[in-house]
Amino acid sequence: MKSMITGIFSIFLLCSCSASLQTQTDYYQFEQPITSASRHVDTTVAQLRVQNVVMRGALNNRGIAMKIQSNQVHNANYNMWSEAPDVMLAASAQQTLFSALPQWMVVKGLPVITELDQQTFYEIEYELHHFNGDLQGNADIAGLWRLYFTDPQTGRRLVSIHNFTKLIKITDDGYEALVSGLEKAWVEVNNDVAAVIKKQNIHIKN
């Protein structure tokens, strides 16, 4: 009996190892195309710096997140983002805002600037509370964004804060459809951001 149990356990172990070796890990990223474009500081009204995106808990994980219960989010083991989601989202936001705000110098990150005229700038910060598939078959992005203004004379101050939520219905099965839905939602969020910034009619250059 003992030898039979040992044999069964050995077969189970071999099968498990074989299955794990055959499991393929798929990697995903936003397809957002980059179009050739250039911009000179003399032709822009202001500089906008896109900071890294802050994401809650398990959302900033290489495994793509799915909501499986009202209070539970699961990260996939074999369906992964090709890079850290916060880095991918910041790069995507910069591209979208660069296209949507032709009168702005939109850059990613916070470079060290020594010239006095470039020490006056705006910053945008995102904080994501949802970045996952949900129980109703949607790609779900929700959170807030903050706009800051920095001037050498007055320092850094908060200009405005905005909550947002975007749901894109997923019509196909699989992680590829979820990633496509999340990308579409994120592009829409940033186009909405650009529309808000345009309405402020900002002209800070002399």
C-alpha positions as CSV (number, residue, x, y, z in Angstrom):
1,M,0.0,0.0,0.0
2,K,2.8,2.4,0.9
3,S,4.6,1.7,-2.4
4,M,1.3,2.3,-4.3
5,I,0.7,5.7,-2.6
6,T,4.3,6.6,-3.3
7,G,3.9,5.7,-7.0
8,I,0.7,7.7,-7.3
9,F,2.3,10.7,-5.7
10,S,5.3,10.4,-8.1
11,I,3.0,10.3,-11.1
12,F,1.0,13.3,-9.8
13,L,4.3,15.2,-9.3
14,L,5.6,14.4,-12.7
15,C,2.3,15.4,-14.3
16,S,2.3,18.7,-12.3
17,C,5.8,19.5,-13.4
18,S,5.0,18.7,-17.0
19,A,2.0,20.9,-16.9
20,S,3.9,23.8,-15.4
21,L,6.7,23.4,-18.0
22,Q,4.1,23.6,-20.8
23,T,2.3,26.7,-19.5
24,Q,3.1,29.7,-21.7
25,T,3.4,33.1,-20.2
26,D,1.9,35.8,-22.5
27,Y,3.1,39.4,-22.2
28,Y,1.0,42.5,-23.1
29,Q,1.4,46.2,-23.7
30,F,-0.6,49.1,-25.0
31,E,-0.5,49.2,-28.8
32,Q,-0.8,53.0,-28.9
33,P,1.2,54.1,-32.0
34,I,3.8,56.8,-31.8
35,T,3.6,59.3,-34.6
36,S,6.5,61.4,-35.8
37,A,6.2,64.9,-34.3
38,S,8.4,67.6,-32.9
39,R,7.8,70.7,-30.8
40,H,10.0,73.7,-29.9
41,V,9.7,75.6,-26.6
42,D,9.4,78.9,-28.4
43,T,6.1,77.8,-30.1
44,T,4.4,76.6,-26.9
45,V,2.6,78.5,-24.2
46,A,3.6,76.4,-21.2
47,Q,5.3,73.2,-20.1
48,L,3.3,70.2,-18.7
49,R,5.2,67.5,-16.9
50,V,3.5,64.1,-16.6
51,Q,4.6,62.4,-13.4
52,N,4.6,58.6,-12.7
53,V,1.2,57.2,-12.1
54,V,0.4,56.1,-8.6
55,M,-1.5,52.8,-8.4
56,R,-3.2,51.1,-5.4
57,G,-1.9,47.8,-4.1
58,A,-2.1,44.9,-6.5
59,L,-2.9,47.1,-9.5
60,N,0.7,48.0,-9.9
61,N,1.7,44.4,-10.6
62,R,3.1,42.7,-13.7
63,G,0.1,40.2,-13.5
64,I,-2.9,41.7,-15.2
65,A,-5.6,42.4,-12.6
66,M,-9.2,41.0,-12.7
67,K,-11.9,41.7,-10.1
68,I,-13.3,38.3,-9.1
69,Q,-15.5,39.4,-6.1
70,S,-16.8,42.6,-4.7
71,N,-13.8,43.1,-2.5
72,Q,-11.2,40.8,-4.2
73,V,-8.8,41.4,-7.1
74,H,-6.8,38.6,-8.6
75,N,-3.5,39.0,-10.5
76,A,-3.0,36.6,-13.5
77,N,0.0,34.3,-13.2
78,Y,0.6,33.7,-16.9
79,N,-0.8,36.9,-18.5
80,M,1.6,39.7,-17.7
81,W,2.3,43.3,-18.5
82,S,5.5,43.6,-20.5
83,E,6.6,46.4,-18.1
84,A,5.5,47.9,-14.8
85,P,2.0,49.3,-15.4
86,D,2.7,52.7,-13.8
87,V,5.6,53.3,-16.3
88,M,3.5,52.2,-19.2
89,L,0.6,54.4,-18.2
90,A,2.8,57.5,-17.8
91,A,4.3,57.0,-21.2
92,S,0.9,56.5,-22.8
93,A,-0.4,59.6,-21.0
94,Q,2.5,61.7,-22.3
95,Q,1.9,60.6,-25.9
96,T,-1.9,61.3,-25.7
97,L,-1.5,64.7,-24.1
98,F,1.3,65.7,-26.5
99,S,-1.0,65.0,-29.4
100,A,-4.1,66.6,-27.8
101,L,-2.3,69.8,-26.6
102,P,-0.3,71.1,-29.6
103,Q,0.4,74.4,-27.8
104,W,2.0,72.8,-24.8
105,M,5.5,71.3,-24.3
106,V,4.4,68.0,-22.7
107,V,7.2,66.0,-21.2
108,K,7.4,62.9,-18.9
109,G,9.0,63.1,-15.5
110,L,10.7,66.0,-13.7
111,P,13.9,66.9,-15.4
112,V,16.4,69.3,-13.7
113,I,16.0,72.7,-15.3
114,T,18.6,75.4,-14.7
115,E,17.1,78.1,-17.0
116,L,14.8,80.4,-15.0
117,D,12.1,80.6,-17.7
118,Q,11.7,76.8,-17.6
119,Q,11.3,76.7,-13.9
120,T,7.7,77.8,-14.4
121,F,5.6,74.8,-15.3
122,Y,2.5,72.7,-14.7
123,E,2.5,69.1,-13.5
124,I,-0.1,66.4,-13.7
125,E,-0.3,63.5,-11.2
126,Y,-2.6,60.5,-11.6
127,E,-3.8,58.2,-8.9
128,L,-5.6,55.0,-10.0
129,H,-8.0,53.1,-7.8
130,H,-9.2,50.8,-10.6
131,F,-7.2,49.3,-13.4
132,N,-8.7,45.9,-14.1
133,G,-11.5,43.8,-15.6
134,D,-14.7,43.8,-13.6
135,L,-17.5,41.4,-12.8
136,Q,-19.8,42.9,-15.5
137,G,-17.3,42.3,-18.4
138,N,-15.8,45.8,-18.5
139,A,-12.4,47.2,-18.7
140,D,-12.5,49.5,-15.6
141,I,-10.3,52.5,-14.9
142,A,-11.1,54.9,-12.2
143,G,-9.2,57.3,-10.0
144,L,-8.2,61.0,-9.9
145,W,-5.8,63.5,-11.4
146,R,-4.3,66.6,-9.9
147,L,-2.9,69.7,-11.7
148,Y,-0.1,71.7,-10.0
149,F,1.6,74.9,-11.0
150,T,5.1,75.8,-10.0
151,D,6.7,79.2,-10.2
152,P,10.1,80.2,-8.8
153,Q,8.5,83.1,-6.9
154,T,5.5,81.4,-5.3
155,G,6.6,77.7,-5.3
156,R,4.3,74.7,-6.0
157,R,0.5,75.0,-5.6
158,L,-2.5,72.8,-6.4
159,V,-4.6,74.2,-9.2
160,S,-7.4,71.6,-9.4
161,I,-8.3,68.0,-8.7
162,H,-10.7,65.8,-10.7
163,N,-12.2,62.3,-10.1
164,F,-12.9,60.1,-13.1
165,T,-14.2,56.7,-14.0
166,K,-14.2,55.0,-17.4
167,L,-15.8,51.7,-18.3
168,I,-15.3,50.0,-21.7
169,K,-17.4,47.0,-22.5
170,I,-15.3,44.0,-23.5
171,T,-17.0,42.2,-26.4
172,D,-14.4,39.3,-26.8
173,D,-13.0,36.8,-24.4
174,G,-9.4,36.7,-23.2
175,Y,-6.8,39.1,-21.9
176,E,-6.0,40.6,-25.2
177,A,-9.6,42.1,-25.3
178,L,-9.2,43.3,-21.7
179,V,-5.9,45.0,-22.5
180,S,-7.4,46.7,-25.6
181,G,-10.3,47.9,-23.5
182,L,-8.0,49.3,-20.8
183,E,-5.9,51.1,-23.4
184,K,-9.0,52.6,-25.0
185,A,-10.3,53.8,-21.5
186,W,-6.9,55.3,-20.6
187,V,-6.7,57.2,-23.9
188,E,-10.2,58.6,-23.3
189,V,-9.3,59.6,-19.8
190,N,-6.3,61.6,-21.1
191,N,-8.3,63.2,-23.9
192,D,-10.7,64.4,-21.2
193,V,-7.8,65.8,-19.2
194,A,-6.6,67.7,-22.3
195,A,-10.1,69.1,-22.8
196,V,-10.2,70.4,-19.2
197,I,-6.7,72.0,-19.6
198,K,-7.7,73.7,-22.8
199,K,-10.7,75.3,-21.2
200,Q,-8.5,76.9,-18.6
201,N,-7.0,79.0,-21.5
202,I,-3.5,79.1,-19.9
203,H,-1.0,81.5,-21.3
204,I,2.0,81.9,-18.9
205,K,4.7,83.1,-21.3
206,N,5.4,86.8,-21.8
